[in-house]
């Protein structure tokens, strides 16, 4: 009961905060940066280790500079996410601009569906929200429900504004099947690490062995839906540009794991361009492959059979 009461209070406070102008929220973000970085050191060790492992060629002072820039941005991101609860469509449209919309629309207007590869780079929440009001097809972002039901409901309502229809990760196959007769966009967070049990494919990401989710590739190859990468660029505080980059337009004719390698290394290049705007506080490399595991020897588990029978 106490936990539920505290959760309701937390949701109420966040909702009230969201009503404030972004200019005011950014003042809170400035204070949050000082607290997170200098006072509490929130996941500071994780961030620094991730950066040092990812950029072994950089000196310590360069790593610390990226680290500080990341925490400054991360603090702003927290309050930008809170603002999602009340941000108007007009303001969101002003702050998130898309490029190459016509490339995606050409498929949607032809009654064909597309797949989006996304990542935790820039304000991925704003980008996902803006897709629903920018494109003509129905948008289904794939998400992982939170363990706290009250906060999960709050986030779900917030993310579902402006036309988005959220799909739980476990319901992806069913959603693909039930929407195959009309044009849709399914967005996948392609940089999320699978659980240790679900780690089927390993490759190199930023000089480290990383397990990569195969969902995008499996669905793309079975349905032959074109794959676009949502390349997000940070322009200035609160403003983003998203380039819809076609990375695979004929999935059925690709080699096994080819699509996975393409979007993984696309992300790697994006991070190298400007590393501060990726989510470095995430323990992306906490799982390690067994000694016998090699990426060219990996075979997908039963997921492929499910796809084949249901699509």
N, C-alpha and C positions, 0 to 999 in steps of 0.2 A: 504493500500500500504506500509506504513512504517513497519507494523508488518511483512508482507511478505518479505520485503527487509532485515529486521533484521534476520529473520529466515534463509534466503539464506546465509547471512554472517555467521551465527552460524554454519550452515552445512559445509560451506567452511572451517572454522577454525577447526572444529572437524575432517574433512577429512585430512587436513594438519597435525594435531597433530597425527593422526593415523599412519602416515608414519615414525614417530620417533621410535627408538628401545624401547622395554619395559623397559630397564634399565634407559633410560632417562625419560620415562613416570612415572616411580616409584619415581624419584626425585620430579617431580611435585606432585605426590600423597603425599609425605612427607610434602610438603608445604600446600597442601589442607587439610590435617589432622589438622594442626595448625589453619588454618582459620576456618574450619568447627566446630572444638571442642572448641577452646579457644577464638576465635575472634567473630564469628557469633553465636555460640551455636546452629547450625542447628538442629532443632527438638530434642534438648537435653532433654527437659522436657518430650517429648513423649517417647523417648528411656528409660529414667530412670524410668518413671512410668510403662512402659511395663515390664521392668526387675524386678522392685520391686513387681509387682502383680504376675509375673510368678514364682519368687523365694522368697516367703515370709520367707523362712528359712535362707536366706543369710543375713549377716550383710551389713551395708551400704558400708563399704570399699571394700567388695567383689563385690557388685553391681557396684561400680565406676570402679573397675579394669576391669570387663567385658565390661562396657560402653566404656572405653578408647580403649580396644582391638577391639571392634566393629567399632568404628569410624576410627581407623587405617586401618582396613580391608576394610571398606566401601570406604575410600579414594582411596585405591588401586583398588577396584572393578570398580570405575568410569572410571579410565584410562584403565583398562583391557577391558571394554565394548567399549570404543572409539577405541581401537586397533583392534577390530573385523573388522573394515572397510578394513584393509589391511593385517591382519595376514595371513600367508601362511598356506596351509594344512599341510605341514611338521612340522611347529612350533606348530600348534594347536594339532596335533597328539602327539607331544612330551610332551605337557603340560596337556593334558586330556587323561587319561588312563582308559579303561573300564575293569571290571571284569565280569565273567559269560556271556560273549557275546554268547557263544555256546548255552546257555539255550534259549536265544531269537531267535537265528538263526535257531534252531531246528523247531520252529513254522513257521518262514518266508520261509524256504526252503521246508516246507510241504504245502506251499500256504495258510498259516493261518496268521491272523493279531493279533497284540498285542496292549495293552494299557499301556502307561507309566504314572505313578504318579510322578510329580516333585514338587519342592517347591523353595521358594526364599532363598535357603541355598547354601553357597559357590557361585561360579560363574555359576549361572544357565544359563546365556546367552552363555558362552563358551560350557557348557555341551550340550545344545540344538543344537548348531551349529555343534558340533563334532559328534552327532548321525547320521546326514545326510551322513557323509563320513565313518562311522564305520560299519553300518549294511547294509544288502543287500536290504531290503524292502524300499519303499518310506516313508519318514518321514514327518508327518504333525503336527507341533506344533500349539497348539491353543493359540491365542493371542488376546489382547484387543487393538484395534487401538487407537493411540494417537489423541487428539483433534486438534493438529496442523498438518495440512495435509503435510507440507513440511518436518517436522521432522519425521512424520509417514512414509513417502515414503523412507526417508533416512534409518530409522531403518529397514523397510521391506526389502529393497535391501540387507542390511547388514546381516540380519538374514537368508536370503534366499540363502546365499552362501553355496556351498558344498552339494547341493542336497536337502535342506529343502524346503518344499512347505507350507508356512504359511497359516493358516486358521483362519479367524475372528471368534470370539466366537459365533456370531449369525449365522454363516454358518456351524457350526459343524455337525448338523444332515444331512444337504444336502451333506456335504463332506463324511460322513460315508456311506451314501446311494450310492453315485456315485463311491466309491472306493471298494465296497464290493467284487468284483470279482478278486482282486489281493491283495497280502500281503502288509500290511501297518503298520505303527506305528503312533499312535496318542498320543501326549504328552500333559498332562493337568497340569496346575499349581494348585495343589490341596489345597494349603494353602491360596489362594486368597479369601477374604471375599465377599460374595454376597452382592448386594445392599439390603437395608432395605426391599424393596418390594419383593425381590426374596429370602429372608431368610426363608427357609422352614424347616430346620432341625438344631437343637441346641444340642450341647454336651459340654463336658468339655475339654478344651485345656489349659494346664499349669495353672491349678487352676481357670480358668475363663470360663464363659459361652461363647461359640463361635458358630457362624453360619457357617455351612460347605456346600460347593457346592456339589450337588448330581450328577453332570454330569458323572463322572467316573463310579459310581455305576450303574446308569441307563443304560448307553451304554453297560457296561460289562454284565449286567444281560440279556439285550435284545439280544445281539449278542454272548454271551458266550466267549468273547475274554479274554484270560488270562491277569492278571494285574501284572505288575512289578513296583517296586518302585526304582527310581534312587537315591540311597543313595550316596551322594557326601561327600567326605572327603577332607579336606584341608591338603595338605602335607607340602608345604612351599610356599613362595610368588610366585604366578604364576603357581603353579602345583597342580593338582587335580586327585583324583581317584574316579571313579564312579562304584559302585557295583549294578548290575541289580538284585535286590532281588525279587523273585516271592512271592507275598503276597496273590494271589488268582488265582488258575489255573482252577477252575470250578465254575465260578460266578453264573450260573443258580441254583446251589444247595446251595446258601447262603441265610441266613435270611435277611429280610428287614433291611437296614442300616448297615449290618454286614461289607461290604466292606468299607463303609465310616468310620466306627469306626476303622477298621484295619489301614487304611492309615493315619488317624488322629493321632492315638497313636504311629504309627511308626515315624511320624514327631516329636511328643513330645519326644520320646526317643532319636532321633537324636539330637534335640536341647539340651537336658539335658547333652548329652555326651560332647559337646563343643558349648556353647551358643553364642559365639561371631560372628559366621559366618551366623546367620540368619538375616533377614532384620527387625531389631527392630525399624527402623524409620517409618515403616508403621503403621497406626492406625488400627491395626487388630481387636480390640475389641470396636470400636466406637459405634456399635449398640448393644442394649440390648434386650433380648426377652420380650415379653409381659408376665405378671404374669401367665397367663393361659397356656402358652406354655410349653410343656414337650417333651423331645426327643422321648419318646415311644409313644406319641400321634400324632406325626407329620405325615401328609400324603402329598406326593408330589402333586404339582399342575398339571396344564394341560400339562407340559412337557412330562410326562409319556404317555399321549394319543398321542402326536405328535410322540414320539419314536415308539409306537406300530403300528401306521398307516404307517410310512414311512420306517421302517427298514425291 
